[in-house]
Amino acid sequence: MPVVQTIPSRRGVSLLGIGCGIGAGALWGLVFLAPELAGMFRPLELTIGRYIAYGLIALIAVAPRLRRLVHHIGGPGLIALVWLSLAGNTVYYFLLSAAVQMGGIAMTSLIIGFLPVAVTIIGSREHDAVPLIRLMPSLLLCAGGGLCIGWQAVGQNSFDQLIGMACATGALISWTAYAVGNARWLVRFHAISAQDWNLLIGVMTGAQALCLVPVAMVMGVAHHAGADWTRLLIVSGGVALLASIAGNALWNRASRLLPLTLVGQMILFETLFALLYGFLWEARWPTMAEVGAFGLLVASITACLAAHRGRGGA
């Protein structure tokens, strides 16, 4: 059984950590496009496709070290992999896909933009963390950005929009649990590289996706043309490789280099890039509410960085 270590202080503002956070956000933002690119498939089918691809890629990459890694993490680590895979991948992506298809990319991405508020508040309880009062301007700006687009969605008075908001909120809760739990387990298993931990989660997520195949069959698979299945294969493989393999690896690296209060703010880059991709995909200019939300989110990141620099950065 691995030794559980006390979470060390990660006070400094690491430029490499910030760069990894930005890179992860840019790749994760592509996830919001997937339900639109393969919109003829249901959220469950999109989830299964993405995570079977993720699991296969991860298994091939980690196979030579798999037995040693499983022995190292032991039973507690395996249990952690199960719930982290559910919270951060399977449940999260199913809810996110449903939210995008029912509420649109902009609404979904900006509700997910509340993630930094939850993660930062939790992270402020860590030993030697930046005091919550110093992070309050950043949190208020972030919340203001989410409220801008949330008010716009409610104002449309659409049942699909409201259901989409509910799914996006569920995805927000699910991924908050993952972000906090994953950061803590990365510290506990410090001897395992961030990429190997990501691959282990990938293998577990792939196994969960396989378990969902019978569920999808019971629900019935709609008839699709061959070109549709080809598109699903390409989208699933692309998202798995770019977002799940490369994006998660960058995120895990950032989680080890930055304090949790700052890691939370890095999630905003996913929101910002998702908004940009969404506007390009929909070939439209943002509304005034979306422009306001975008500006508030950028200001939130800037304020959070300033609060951490005040502690002395690396």
PAGUDO-681797 format. One line per 3 residues: for each residue x, y, z of C-alpha. Coordinates in pm, whole numbers, plus 50000, padded with zeros to 5 digits. Each point is the difference from the previous one (the first is absolute). Example, Ala and Ser with C-alpha at 12.3 -4.5 7.8 and 13.67 -1.06 7.14 Angstrom:
# residues 2
51230 49550 50780 ~ 50137 50344 49934
# end
This chain:
# residues 314
50000 50000 50000 ~ 50148 50338 49905 ~ 50087 50249 50268
49752 50288 50012 ~ 50196 50321 50024 ~ 49897 50342 50119
49924 50232 49710 ~ 50295 50237 49970 ~ 49969 50372 49953
50010 50112 49636 ~ 50017 50372 50049 ~ 50190 50121 49700
49863 50112 49666 ~ 50176 49764 49758 ~ 50013 50126 49642
50027 49641 49882 ~ 49693 49909 50205 ~ 49804 50290 49853
50110 49902 49650 ~ 49883 49644 50060 ~ 49667 50131 50129
49952 50214 49689 ~ 50092 49709 49773 ~ 49756 49769 50179
49724 50259 49964 ~ 50064 50041 49628 ~ 49973 49625 49945
49707 49948 50235 ~ 49808 50276 49828 ~ 49975 49770 49698
49779 49768 50208 ~ 49714 50248 49975 ~ 50006 49973 49621
49975 49620 49992 ~ 49623 49979 50075 ~ 49942 50245 49714
50234 49824 49757 ~ 49826 49668 50067 ~ 49658 50138 50089
49818 49709 49838 ~ 50107 49780 50294 ~ 49863 50007 50354
50209 50112 50301 ~ 50035 49639 50119 ~ 50135 49888 49663
50241 50295 49990 ~ 50123 49912 50348 ~ 50053 49635 49910
50180 50085 49677 ~ 50238 50252 50157 ~ 50093 49791 50300
50043 49667 49825 ~ 50247 50182 49774 ~ 50165 50160 50305
50021 49664 50176 ~ 50156 49822 49702 ~ 50263 50270 49946
50079 50009 50371 ~ 50025 49620 50027 ~ 50242 49978 49709
50217 50275 50146 ~ 50009 49872 50359 ~ 49995 49623 49937
50374 49941 50067 ~ 49970 50167 50344 ~ 49643 49913 50089
50065 49715 50245 ~ 50267 50194 50189 ~ 49783 50311 50022
49695 49809 50125 ~ 50214 49830 50265 ~ 50137 50337 50109
49664 50174 50048 ~ 49834 49702 50166 ~ 49632 49969 50092
49944 50362 50109 ~ 50149 50125 49674 ~ 49776 49772 49793
49692 50125 50184 ~ 50115 50356 49936 ~ 50040 49923 49629
49642 49872 49985 ~ 49836 50309 50146 ~ 50238 50247 49832
49925 49840 49663 ~ 49627 50027 50066 ~ 50006 50357 50131
50254 50146 49759 ~ 49915 49806 49687 ~ 49697 49772 49966
49737 50193 50196 ~ 50147 50340 49919 ~ 50014 49951 49623
49653 49844 49980 ~ 49851 50303 50178 ~ 50214 50243 49800
49895 49844 49668 ~ 49635 50020 50098 ~ 50045 50363 50109
50166 50100 49671 ~ 49734 49832 49787 ~ 49711 50151 50198
50142 50334 50108 ~ 50282 50081 49759 ~ 50376 50037 50031
50005 50352 50144 ~ 49757 49934 50284 ~ 50166 49671 50092
50355 50131 49992 ~ 49917 50299 50217 ~ 49816 49796 50264
50303 49770 50011 ~ 50188 50327 50051 ~ 49874 49994 50361
50244 49714 50065 ~ 50278 50233 50117 ~ 49775 50145 50269
49932 49660 50154 ~ 50356 49868 49962 ~ 50159 50322 50128
49779 50013 50309 ~ 50091 49640 50083 ~ 50367 50065 49925
50006 50301 50233 ~ 49971 49757 50292 ~ 50338 49844 49923
50289 50073 50230 ~ 50179 50325 49910 ~ 49754 50075 49720
49929 50355 49885 ~ 49728 50138 50235 ~ 49651 49986 49857
49952 50374 50055 ~ 50283 50071 49754 ~ 49838 49771 49744
49655 50153 50040 ~ 50036 50255 49712 ~ 50094 49718 49764
49711 49781 50119 ~ 49747 50281 49967 ~ 50117 50078 49646
49974 49632 49907 ~ 49650 49973 50150 ~ 49898 50317 49816
50109 49849 49670 ~ 49791 49689 50059 ~ 49697 50202 50104
50015 50205 49679 ~ 49941 49700 49780 ~ 49779 49815 50248
49758 50294 50007 ~ 49999 50007 49621 ~ 49913 49628 49985
49717 50032 50252 ~ 49873 50305 49815 ~ 49948 49790 49688
49728 49812 50192 ~ 50077 49676 49818 ~ 49937 49664 50166
50299 49850 49818 ~ 50215 50288 50123 ~ 49894 49939 50360
50066 49625 49975 ~ 50334 50079 49839 ~ 50084 50231 50291
49910 49723 50246 ~ 50230 49754 49819 ~ 50280 50258 49989
49960 50060 50374 ~ 50024 49625 50063 ~ 50315 49989 49788
50138 50288 50204 ~ 49948 49815 50329 ~ 50144 49678 49859
50317 50159 49867 ~ 50056 50206 50315 ~ 50018 49676 50197
50245 49862 49744 ~ 50225 50308 49991 ~ 50044 50008 50378
50031 49624 50045 ~ 50239 49958 49708 ~ 50234 50272 50130
50018 49830 50339 ~ 50062 49652 49860 ~ 50275 50134 49773
50178 50120 50315 ~ 49949 49670 50179 ~ 50147 49802 49710
50283 50243 49932 ~ 50224 49719 49871 ~ 49762 49935 49709
50036 50241 49709 ~ 49708 50227 49916 ~ 49970 49831 49661
49991 49647 50144 ~ 49726 50106 50242 ~ 49807 50141 49706
50043 49674 49809 ~ 49878 49795 50298 ~ 49689 50217 50017
49963 49947 49625 ~ 50007 49621 50032 ~ 49741 50013 50279
49781 50240 49802 ~ 50019 49773 49697 ~ 49883 49706 50213
49705 50209 50121 ~ 49914 50094 49643 ~ 49990 49632 49902
49754 49939 50285 ~ 49773 50265 49848 ~ 49979 49824 49662
49722 49758 50114 ~ 49809 50299 50142 ~ 50018 50175 49664
49884 49685 49821 ~ 49701 49962 50234 ~ 49907 50361 49933
50023 49927 49630 ~ 50248 50126 49743 ~ 49852 50222 49733
50076 49929 49636 ~ 50295 50199 49874 ~ 50169 50017 49662
50354 49873 49961 ~ 50129 50356 49975 ~ 49845 50079 50339
50181 49712 50169 ~ 50324 50109 49833 ~ 49949 50349 50137
49936 49861 50351 ~ 50319 49795 49975 ~ 50208 50301 49893
49848 50233 50260 ~ 50035 49742 50279 ~ 50361 49921 49910
50093 50367 49961 ~ 49846 50105 50331 ~ 50152 49701 50177
50349 50076 49872 ~ 49997 50379 50027 ~ 49781 50063 50305
50026 49681 50206 ~ 50362 49900 49937 ~ 50181 50328 49928
49766 50237 50185 ~ 49980 49790 50317 ~ 50378 49955 50003
50048 50378 49991 ~ 49736 50043 50271 ~ 50165 49746 50230
50331 50179 49952 ~ 49839 50332 50089 ~ 49835 49840 50305
50342 49905 50134 ~ 50162 50338 49931 ~ 49728 50238 50121
49804 50046 50324 ~ 49643 49875 49985 ~ 49869 50356 50030
50179 50087 49675 ~ 49937 49667 49828 ~ 49629 50074 50032
50041 50322 49803 ~ 50181 49815 49722 ~ 49670 49826 49922
49876 50333 49867 ~ 50223 49956 49695 ~ 49782 49705 49900
49700 50232 50015 ~ 50171 50274 49802 ~ 50118 49767 49725
49662 49824 49988 ~ 49833 50337 49947 ~ 50240 50087 49717
49951 49662 49832 ~ 49623 50030 50043 ~ 49983 50342 49837
50212 49875 49709 ~ 49787 49686 49959 ~ 49673 50195 50010
50151 50269 49774 ~ 49863 50283 50210 ~ 50111 50287 50217
49945 49969 50375 ~ 49703 50171 50164 ~ 50056 50287 50240
49944 49764 50294 ~ 50263 49761 49862 ~ 50247 50285 49941
49946 50111 50360 ~ 50045 49647 50128 ~ 50319 49955 49798
50147 50322 50137 ~ 49910 49912 50359 ~ 50162 49657 49969
50323 50150 49865 ~ 49999 50253 50284 ~ 49943 49716 50247
50313 49815 49884 ~ 50204 50321 50014 ~ 49883 50077 50354
50078 49647 50118 ~ 50353 50014 49856 ~ 50056 50334 50171
49887 49857 50334 ~ 50247 49711 49972 ~ 50289 50215 49882
49959 50197 50317 ~ 50113 49690 50186 ~ 50326 49980 49808
50008 49789 49688 ~ 50246 49755 49853
# end
